[in-house]
Amino acid sequence: MAASCVVADKSTAEKKHKNSDYGNTFLNGLNKMRFAQKHCDFVLEVGRERIKVHKVALEIASPYFAGMFGKKREGKVKLKDVSINAVKTLVEYVYTGTITFTEDDVEGLLITSDLFQIDWVKKECEKFLESTMNSSNCFRIWSYSDMPSCKSLRDVAHKYILGHFDDLFEREELLLLAFEEIKELISRPPFLRNNVSTEPLLKEDPKYDKLLLDAAIYQLTPVNEQICVPGRVRTKKVTECYNENFHVFLLGGADTNNGYFYVHNRCKVYDFYRRKLVSIANMNSRTCKNSAIALNGTVYSMGGMCSGSSLKTAERYDPINKRWDYIAPMAEARSRFPICTHNGLIYVIGGLTGGTVERYSPAIDKWESCQSLPCSNYSRFSSAAVVDNNIYSFVRNSWFSFDPREGCWRTLKLMNNETCFRVVSYDHTLFCIGDGENKYLDVRVNRWESMPPKTKIAPTSAVVAADNIYLFGGIEATRPFKFDCSVERYNIRNKEWTIVDSTEIVHHSEGIVTYNG
């Protein structure tokens, strides 16, 4: 009988052990390597500062950088429009897993964490902002959270504003909102139901309920849909319905004191709808005889004069951060010069120093030269406006037109010998506001027509808003050395001049521009 062989089973005991502190130890070690700049293989450039990091750490924490590293082999990236403090704080979070918020830096952290797609930090920023929301920051939060990824935060800010609307009504932030933004704020059905329809004046005074309801409807209706019908919006006549939902920016200028002129950098905004003048941040440079323009929701101030010399400097107003920032300077110093916009570009034309022409592209922050005006004599009485893709410029008693598509000026034979202080445009028409007679020209038929006489003498500025021309500044008829503080309006449709306001808008030698909304 064969002997049997028995092999005993060997059972291997197995047990996993986890170092609960390993993650912290690993991060601490990696963070120490960052401080010692060991094996750092990538650089974040923000302004003039350089932050050395490890690619692997950024790739794990941020889908934004993970996607970048899949395409980019270079060892650095230049970050624009972000706060250096926010970037440093987020790098600290990547290496430690902890972050500290303050009211001063949380807004920058929210924007930058959204850019880097670090969702946990972004959500914590939103929670912090929601818990600290108040009357001082609610409008700012509502404005910069206008992006799909921050919808919940914007909704919270929106609800806060509507819930405290009576307390916020006199806030400067509300007064400076564009009309479309105000309409967005208050046009939600719950707010209208709870506030407009329950207004005691509507319920208790039957005589006026229709008037107030129609007025509310009128203000909430887009301008191109507004119809002034007697009995619906109760005005004395149809032509008395005006859309004045716009602001006038008064930038820089000069104060007069005992015959001396002091150039300043103060800025004010006049809300036509509320008839209220408020101050905003000062410009960086003192200037007078400057020109101002609004383009794509941004207000610009160009050139001007200070200490007897014309300036090249240019600035733009940041409504979110409520400050002025320098932009690229013009190639030529200029003052008392026309300014206009065409096809997303800003054109500056001539001035006291000569007939050179430049145009500015906000998209690339760059100026380029255009063909100069074809005249040798320049005047402080020069102006320009755009009609049908052409820029029309008046210098002394001569008219010129410039087609940006062709890039050249033409001398026009337009019979108008009046001194033309200001030229504005509406539809196919040029309006020439002079010291004496005022005229308008339909460029399609090339024929001048007279306008009714105005009250103001030598108005400093003329602007167009909706269907009206507004005149600012000038000299009082009864007191030749007294500046006129009133505002005169010309309704283009019914061809009537009216004094509409007598607020103390002392407009003298500053840039002026209208901002719709």
C-alpha positions as CSV (number, residue, x, y, z in Angstrom):
1,M,0.0,0.0,0.0
2,A,1.4,3.2,-1.0
3,A,2.1,5.7,1.7
4,S,-0.1,8.9,1.5
5,C,1.5,12.3,1.7
6,V,-0.4,15.0,3.6
7,V,0.5,18.7,3.0
8,A,-0.7,21.1,5.7
9,D,-2.4,24.4,4.5
10,K,-0.6,27.5,5.4
11,S,-3.0,30.3,6.3
12,T,-1.5,33.8,6.0
13,A,-2.9,36.4,8.4
14,E,-3.6,39.8,6.8
15,K,-4.5,43.1,8.4
16,K,-4.4,46.6,6.9
17,H,-3.0,49.5,8.9
18,K,-3.6,53.2,8.0
19,N,-1.6,56.1,9.2
20,S,-4.3,58.6,9.9
21,D,-1.8,61.4,9.9
22,Y,-0.1,60.5,6.7
23,G,-2.1,62.9,4.5
24,N,-1.1,65.8,6.8
25,T,2.5,64.6,6.9
26,F,2.6,64.4,3.1
27,L,1.1,67.8,2.6
28,N,3.4,69.3,5.2
29,G,6.4,67.8,3.5
30,L,5.3,69.1,0.1
31,N,4.6,72.5,1.5
32,K,8.1,72.6,3.1
33,M,9.5,71.7,-0.4
34,R,7.6,74.7,-1.8
35,F,9.0,77.0,0.8
36,A,12.5,75.7,0.1
37,Q,11.8,75.8,-3.6
38,K,12.9,72.2,-4.1
39,H,11.8,70.5,-7.3
40,C,9.4,73.4,-8.2
41,D,8.7,73.0,-11.9
42,F,6.1,75.8,-12.6
43,V,5.8,79.5,-12.0
44,L,2.6,81.6,-11.6
45,E,3.2,85.2,-12.7
46,V,0.9,87.9,-11.3
47,G,2.0,91.4,-12.2
48,R,5.6,91.6,-11.2
49,E,5.4,88.8,-8.7
50,R,6.4,85.1,-9.3
51,I,5.1,82.2,-7.3
52,K,7.0,78.9,-7.7
53,V,4.9,75.7,-7.3
54,H,4.7,72.0,-8.2
55,K,2.7,71.1,-11.3
56,V,1.4,67.9,-9.7
57,A,-0.1,69.8,-6.7
58,L,-1.9,72.3,-9.0
59,E,-3.1,69.5,-11.3
60,I,-4.6,67.5,-8.4
61,A,-6.4,70.5,-6.8
62,S,-7.5,72.5,-9.9
63,P,-9.2,71.2,-13.1
64,Y,-8.2,74.6,-14.6
65,F,-4.5,73.8,-14.3
66,A,-5.0,70.1,-15.2
67,G,-6.4,71.1,-18.5
68,M,-3.7,73.7,-19.0
69,F,-0.9,71.2,-18.4
70,G,-2.3,68.8,-20.9
71,K,-1.6,71.4,-23.6
72,K,1.1,73.6,-22.2
73,R,4.7,72.6,-21.9
74,E,6.1,75.9,-20.8
75,G,7.1,76.3,-17.2
76,K,5.2,79.4,-16.4
77,V,1.8,81.2,-17.0
78,K,1.0,84.9,-16.7
79,L,-2.3,85.4,-14.9
80,K,-4.2,88.6,-15.7
81,D,-7.1,90.3,-14.0
82,V,-6.6,88.4,-10.7
83,S,-5.6,89.6,-7.3
84,I,-2.1,88.5,-6.2
85,N,-3.4,88.0,-2.6
86,A,-6.1,85.7,-3.8
87,V,-3.6,83.6,-5.9
88,K,-1.3,83.3,-2.9
89,T,-4.1,82.3,-0.6
90,L,-5.3,79.6,-3.0
91,V,-1.8,78.3,-3.4
92,E,-1.6,78.0,0.4
93,Y,-4.9,76.1,0.3
94,V,-3.6,73.7,-2.4
95,Y,-0.6,72.8,-0.1
96,T,-2.4,72.8,3.3
97,G,-6.1,72.2,2.7
98,T,-7.0,75.2,4.9
99,I,-8.0,78.8,4.0
100,T,-8.9,82.0,5.9
101,F,-11.5,84.5,4.7
102,T,-11.8,88.1,5.5
103,E,-14.3,90.7,4.3
104,D,-11.5,92.5,2.4
105,D,-10.3,89.5,0.3
106,V,-13.2,87.1,0.0
107,E,-14.6,88.7,-3.2
108,G,-11.2,88.3,-4.9
109,L,-11.0,84.7,-3.7
110,L,-14.5,84.0,-5.1
111,I,-13.6,85.2,-8.5
112,T,-10.2,83.5,-8.6
113,S,-11.4,80.2,-7.2
114,D,-14.1,80.2,-9.8
115,L,-11.5,80.7,-12.5
116,F,-9.3,77.9,-11.1
117,Q,-12.4,75.7,-10.7
118,I,-11.6,75.0,-7.0
119,D,-15.2,74.3,-6.1
120,W,-14.9,73.8,-2.4
121,V,-13.2,77.2,-1.9
122,K,-15.8,78.9,-4.1
123,K,-18.7,77.4,-2.2
124,E,-17.1,78.5,1.1
125,C,-16.6,82.0,-0.2
126,E,-20.3,82.1,-1.2
127,K,-21.4,80.9,2.3
128,F,-19.2,83.6,3.9
129,L,-20.6,86.4,1.7
130,E,-24.1,85.3,2.3
131,S,-23.5,85.4,6.1
132,T,-21.9,88.8,6.0
133,M,-24.2,90.5,3.4
134,N,-25.3,94.0,4.4
135,S,-26.4,97.3,2.9
136,S,-22.8,98.2,2.1
137,N,-21.9,95.2,0.0
138,C,-25.2,93.8,-1.4
139,F,-25.1,95.7,-4.6
140,R,-21.4,94.9,-5.2
141,I,-22.1,91.2,-4.6
142,W,-25.1,91.2,-6.9
143,S,-23.1,92.9,-9.7
144,Y,-20.0,90.7,-9.7
145,S,-21.9,87.4,-9.2
146,D,-23.5,87.9,-12.6
147,M,-22.1,84.6,-14.0
148,P,-23.7,81.2,-14.3
149,S,-21.5,79.6,-11.7
150,C,-22.6,82.1,-9.0
151,K,-26.3,82.1,-9.7
152,S,-27.3,81.0,-6.1
153,L,-25.2,83.8,-4.6
154,R,-26.7,86.4,-7.0
155,D,-30.2,85.2,-6.1
156,V,-29.4,85.6,-2.4
157,A,-28.1,89.2,-3.0
158,H,-31.2,89.9,-5.1
159,K,-33.5,88.8,-2.3
160,Y,-31.6,90.8,0.2
161,I,-31.9,94.0,-1.9
162,L,-35.6,93.5,-2.5
163,G,-36.2,92.7,1.2
164,H,-34.4,95.9,2.3
165,F,-35.4,98.1,-0.7
166,D,-36.8,101.0,1.3
167,D,-33.6,101.2,3.4
168,L,-31.4,101.0,0.3
169,F,-33.3,103.5,-1.8
170,E,-30.9,106.4,-1.1
171,R,-27.7,104.4,-1.5
172,E,-25.3,105.7,-4.1
173,E,-24.9,102.2,-5.5
174,L,-28.5,102.0,-6.4
175,L,-28.5,105.5,-8.0
176,L,-25.6,104.5,-10.3
177,L,-27.2,101.3,-11.6
178,A,-28.2,101.2,-15.2
179,F,-31.9,101.3,-16.0
180,E,-31.8,97.7,-17.3
181,E,-30.2,96.6,-14.0
182,I,-32.9,98.4,-11.9
183,K,-35.6,96.9,-14.1
184,E,-34.0,93.4,-13.5
185,L,-34.0,94.0,-9.8
186,I,-37.6,95.1,-9.4
187,S,-39.4,93.3,-12.2
188,R,-39.9,90.0,-10.5
189,P,-43.6,89.2,-10.0
190,P,-43.4,88.6,-6.2
191,F,-41.8,92.0,-5.6
192,L,-44.4,93.7,-7.8
193,R,-47.3,91.9,-6.2
194,N,-46.1,92.6,-2.7
195,N,-45.1,96.2,-3.2
196,V,-46.7,97.9,-6.2
197,S,-50.2,96.3,-6.1
198,T,-50.4,96.7,-2.3
199,E,-49.3,100.4,-2.2
200,P,-51.8,102.2,0.1
201,L,-52.1,105.1,-2.3
202,L,-53.4,102.8,-4.9
203,K,-55.9,101.1,-2.6
204,E,-57.2,104.1,-0.7
205,D,-57.4,106.8,-3.4
206,P,-59.5,105.7,-6.4
207,K,-59.0,109.0,-8.1
208,Y,-55.3,108.4,-8.7
209,D,-55.0,104.6,-8.9
210,K,-55.1,104.4,-12.7
211,L,-52.5,107.2,-13.0
212,L,-50.0,105.5,-10.7
213,L,-50.5,102.1,-12.2
214,D,-50.0,103.4,-15.7
215,A,-46.9,105.4,-14.6
216,A,-45.4,102.2,-13.1
217,I,-46.2,100.3,-16.2
218,Y,-44.6,103.0,-18.4
219,Q,-41.4,103.1,-16.4
220,L,-41.0,99.3,-16.6
221,T,-41.6,99.2,-20.4
222,P,-38.6,99.3,-22.8
223,V,-38.2,102.7,-24.5
224,N,-38.9,101.3,-28.0
225,E,-42.3,100.0,-26.7
226,Q,-43.4,103.1,-24.8
227,I,-46.5,104.7,-26.2
228,C,-47.7,108.0,-24.8
229,V,-51.4,107.9,-25.1
230,P,-53.7,110.5,-23.5
231,G,-55.7,108.8,-20.8
232,R,-53.2,106.0,-20.5
233,V,-50.2,108.0,-19.3
234,R,-51.9,111.2,-18.3
235,T,-49.9,114.0,-19.6
236,K,-51.1,117.4,-20.8
237,K,-50.2,116.3,-24.3
238,V,-48.5,113.3,-26.0
239,T,-45.3,115.1,-26.5
240,E,-44.7,115.6,-22.8
241,C,-43.7,112.0,-22.2
242,Y,-39.9,111.8,-21.9
243,N,-37.6,109.0,-21.2
244,E,-35.0,110.4,-18.8
245,N,-33.5,107.2,-17.5
246,F,-29.9,108.3,-17.9
247,H,-27.0,109.7,-16.0
248,V,-24.7,112.6,-16.9
249,F,-21.0,112.3,-15.9
250,L,-19.2,115.5,-15.2
251,L,-15.4,114.8,-15.1
252,G,-12.7,117.2,-13.9
253,G,-12.9,120.9,-14.8
254,A,-11.9,124.1,-13.2
255,D,-13.1,126.2,-10.2
256,T,-13.0,129.9,-10.4
257,N,-11.9,132.0,-7.4
258,N,-11.1,135.7,-7.6
259,G,-10.4,135.5,-11.3
260,Y,-8.1,132.4,-11.0
261,F,-8.9,129.0,-12.4
262,Y,-8.0,125.9,-10.3
263,V,-8.0,122.7,-12.2
264,H,-9.3,119.7,-10.3
265,N,-10.0,116.0,-10.7
266,R,-13.4,115.7,-9.0
267,C,-16.2,113.7,-10.7
268,K,-19.9,113.9,-10.3
269,V,-22.9,112.1,-11.7
270,Y,-26.3,113.6,-12.3
271,D,-29.2,111.2,-12.2
272,F,-31.8,112.8,-14.5
273,Y,-34.6,110.5,-13.4
274,R,-34.2,111.4,-9.7
275,R,-32.8,114.9,-10.3
276,K,-29.9,114.2,-8.0
277,L,-26.2,115.0,-8.1
278,V,-23.8,112.6,-6.5
279,S,-20.0,112.4,-6.2
280,I,-17.9,109.4,-7.4
281,A,-14.2,108.6,-7.1
282,N,-11.8,111.3,-8.3
283,M,-9.8,110.8,-11.5
284,N,-6.1,110.1,-11.1
285,S,-5.1,113.3,-12.9
286,R,-6.3,116.9,-12.6
287,T,-7.7,118.1,-16.0
288,C,-9.9,120.6,-17.6
289,K,-11.0,121.0,-21.3
290,N,-10.9,117.2,-21.5
291,S,-13.2,115.1,-23.6
292,A,-15.4,112.2,-22.3
293,I,-17.2,109.4,-24.0
294,A,-19.1,106.2,-23.0
295,L,-18.6,102.9,-24.9
296,N,-19.9,99.5,-24.1
297,G,-20.9,100.4,-20.5
298,T,-17.5,102.1,-19.7
299,V,-16.9,105.9,-19.3
300,Y,-13.6,107.3,-20.6
301,S,-11.9,110.7,-20.1
302,M,-9.2,111.7,-22.6
303,G,-6.6,114.5,-22.6
304,G,-7.4,118.0,-21.4
305,M,-5.2,120.7,-19.9
306,C,-3.4,121.3,-16.6
307,S,-0.9,124.0,-15.7
308,G,-1.3,125.5,-19.1
309,S,-0.2,122.4,-21.0
310,S,-2.3,119.9,-23.0
311,L,-2.3,116.3,-21.8
312,K,-1.8,112.9,-23.4
313,T,-3.3,110.9,-20.5
314,A,-6.5,108.9,-20.6
315,E,-8.5,107.1,-18.0
316,R,-11.5,104.9,-17.7
317,Y,-14.0,104.4,-14.8
318,D,-14.4,101.0,-13.2
319,P,-18.0,100.9,-11.8
320,I,-17.4,97.7,-9.9
321,N,-14.4,98.8,-8.0
322,K,-15.5,102.4,-8.1
323,R,-12.2,103.8,-9.2
324,W,-10.4,105.3,-12.2
325,D,-7.7,103.4,-14.0
326,Y,-5.2,104.8,-16.5
327,I,-5.3,103.4,-20.0
328,A,-2.7,103.8,-22.8
329,P,-1.9,107.5,-23.4
330,M,-2.6,109.2,-26.7
331,A,0.3,109.8,-29.0
332,E,-0.5,113.5,-29.1
333,A,-1.3,115.8,-26.3
334,R,-4.7,117.6,-26.9
335,S,-7.4,119.7,-25.3
336,R,-10.7,121.1,-26.4
337,F,-11.1,118.4,-29.0
338,P,-14.1,116.4,-30.4
339,I,-14.5,112.8,-29.5
340,C,-16.9,110.1,-30.9
341,T,-17.2,106.4,-31.3
342,H,-17.6,104.2,-34.3
343,N,-17.7,100.4,-34.6
344,G,-16.3,99.8,-31.1
345,L,-13.5,102.3,-31.4
346,I,-13.0,105.8,-29.9
347,Y,-11.9,108.6,-32.2
348,V,-10.2,111.8,-31.0
349,I,-10.0,114.6,-33.5
350,G,-7.8,117.7,-33.6
351,G,-8.1,120.2,-30.8
352,L,-6.2,123.3,-29.8
353,T,-2.8,121.8,-30.6
354,G,-3.4,120.7,-34.2
355,G,-5.4,118.5,-36.6
356,T,-4.0,115.0,-35.8
357,V,-6.5,112.2,-35.4
358,E,-6.2,109.0,-33.4
359,R,-8.4,106.1,-32.6
360,Y,-8.4,103.8,-29.5
361,S,-9.3,100.1,-29.3
362,P,-10.4,99.2,-25.7
363,A,-10.1,95.5,-26.6
364,I,-6.3,95.8,-26.9
365,D,-5.7,99.0,-25.0
366,K,-3.9,100.6,-28.0
367,W,-4.0,103.8,-30.0
368,E,-3.3,104.1,-33.8
369,S,-3.0,107.2,-36.0
370,C,-5.5,108.2,-38.7
371,Q,-5.3,110.7,-41.5
372,S,-5.1,114.2,-40.1
373,L,-7.8,116.8,-40.7
374,P,-7.3,118.6,-44.1
375,C,-7.1,122.1,-42.7
376,S,-4.4,124.4,-41.3
377,N,-6.4,126.7,-38.9
378,Y,-7.9,125.1,-35.7
379,S,-10.3,126.5,-33.2
380,R,-11.7,125.8,-29.8
381,F,-15.1,125.8,-31.6
382,S,-14.7,122.4,-33.1
383,S,-17.0,119.4,-32.8
384,A,-17.8,116.0,-34.3
385,A,-20.6,113.5,-34.6
386,V,-21.3,110.2,-36.4
387,V,-24.1,109.7,-38.9
388,D,-24.5,106.8,-41.3
389,N,-21.0,105.3,-40.8
390,N,-19.3,108.7,-41.4
391,I,-17.7,111.0,-38.9
392,Y,-18.6,114.7,-39.5
393,S,-16.3,117.3,-38.1
394,F,-16.8,121.1,-37.9
395,V,-13.7,123.3,-37.6
396,R,-14.2,127.1,-37.7
397,N,-16.5,127.5,-40.7
398,S,-15.6,124.3,-42.5
399,W,-17.1,120.9,-42.6
400,F,-15.3,117.6,-43.1
401,S,-16.3,114.0,-43.2
402,F,-14.3,110.8,-42.5
403,D,-15.3,107.3,-43.6
404,P,-13.4,104.9,-41.3
405,R,-13.7,102.2,-43.9
406,E,-11.7,104.3,-46.4
407,G,-9.5,106.0,-43.9
408,C,-9.5,109.5,-45.5
409,W,-11.2,112.9,-44.9
410,R,-13.3,114.8,-47.5
411,T,-14.0,118.5,-47.5
412,L,-17.7,119.2,-47.6
413,K,-19.4,122.2,-49.2
414,L,-22.0,122.7,-46.5
415,M,-23.4,126.2,-46.4
416,N,-23.3,127.2,-42.8
417,N,-21.3,130.2,-41.7
418,E,-22.5,130.3,-38.1
419,T,-20.1,129.6,-35.3
420,C,-21.0,126.1,-34.2
421,F,-20.3,125.4,-30.6
422,R,-21.5,121.8,-30.6
423,V,-22.5,119.2,-33.1
424,V,-24.7,116.2,-32.1
425,S,-26.4,113.6,-34.2
426,Y,-29.7,111.7,-34.2
427,D,-30.7,109.2,-36.8
428,H,-29.7,110.7,-40.2
429,T,-29.4,114.2,-38.9
430,L,-26.7,116.6,-37.7
431,F,-27.7,119.3,-35.2
432,C,-25.5,122.4,-35.1
433,I,-25.9,124.3,-31.8
434,G,-24.4,127.8,-32.3
435,D,-24.2,131.1,-30.4
436,G,-27.0,132.6,-32.4
437,E,-28.9,130.6,-35.0
438,N,-29.2,126.8,-34.6
439,K,-29.6,124.5,-37.6
440,Y,-30.0,120.9,-38.5
441,L,-28.9,118.9,-41.6
442,D,-30.5,115.8,-43.0
443,V,-27.4,114.3,-44.7
444,R,-29.6,112.3,-47.1
445,V,-30.9,115.5,-48.8
446,N,-28.0,117.8,-47.9
447,R,-30.2,120.7,-46.8
448,W,-30.0,122.9,-43.7
449,E,-33.1,123.8,-41.8
450,S,-33.5,126.3,-39.0
451,M,-34.3,125.3,-35.4
452,P,-36.2,127.5,-32.9
453,P,-34.1,129.9,-30.8
454,K,-32.8,128.6,-27.5
455,T,-32.4,130.4,-24.2
456,K,-28.8,129.5,-23.4
457,I,-25.9,131.6,-24.7
458,A,-22.8,129.7,-25.8
459,P,-23.6,126.4,-24.1
460,T,-20.6,124.5,-23.0
461,S,-21.9,121.0,-23.9
462,A,-24.6,119.3,-25.8
463,V,-25.6,115.6,-25.4
464,V,-28.3,113.4,-26.9
465,A,-30.5,111.1,-24.8
466,A,-33.5,109.3,-26.2
467,D,-35.3,111.8,-28.5
468,N,-33.9,114.9,-26.9
469,I,-30.9,117.2,-27.0
470,Y,-29.7,118.5,-23.6
471,L,-27.6,121.7,-23.2
472,F,-25.3,122.3,-20.2
473,G,-23.3,125.3,-19.1
474,G,-23.1,128.6,-20.9
475,I,-23.5,132.1,-19.8
476,E,-26.6,133.7,-18.3
477,A,-28.3,136.2,-20.6
478,T,-28.8,138.8,-17.9
479,R,-25.4,138.4,-16.3
480,P,-22.7,137.9,-18.9
481,F,-20.0,136.8,-16.5
482,K,-22.2,134.4,-14.6
483,F,-22.2,130.7,-15.5
484,D,-25.7,129.3,-16.3
485,C,-26.5,126.3,-14.1
486,S,-29.7,125.3,-15.8
487,V,-30.3,122.5,-18.2
488,E,-32.2,123.1,-21.5
489,R,-33.9,120.4,-23.5
490,Y,-34.8,120.3,-27.2
491,N,-37.4,117.7,-28.2
492,I,-36.4,116.5,-31.6
493,R,-39.9,115.3,-32.5
494,N,-41.9,118.4,-31.5
495,K,-39.1,120.9,-32.1
496,E,-39.5,122.7,-28.8
497,W,-36.9,124.0,-26.3
498,T,-37.7,123.8,-22.5
499,I,-35.8,124.6,-19.3
500,V,-36.1,121.3,-17.5
501,D,-33.8,121.7,-14.5
502,S,-32.2,124.4,-12.4
503,T,-30.0,122.3,-10.2
504,E,-26.6,123.7,-9.3
505,I,-24.7,121.9,-12.1
506,V,-21.8,124.3,-12.5
507,H,-20.5,123.0,-15.8
508,H,-17.2,124.7,-16.8
509,S,-14.4,123.2,-18.8
510,E,-15.0,119.6,-17.7
511,G,-15.6,116.5,-19.8
512,I,-19.3,115.6,-20.0
513,V,-21.0,112.4,-21.3
514,T,-24.3,110.7,-20.9
515,Y,-24.6,107.1,-19.7
516,N,-27.9,105.3,-20.6
517,G,-29.6,103.7,-17.6
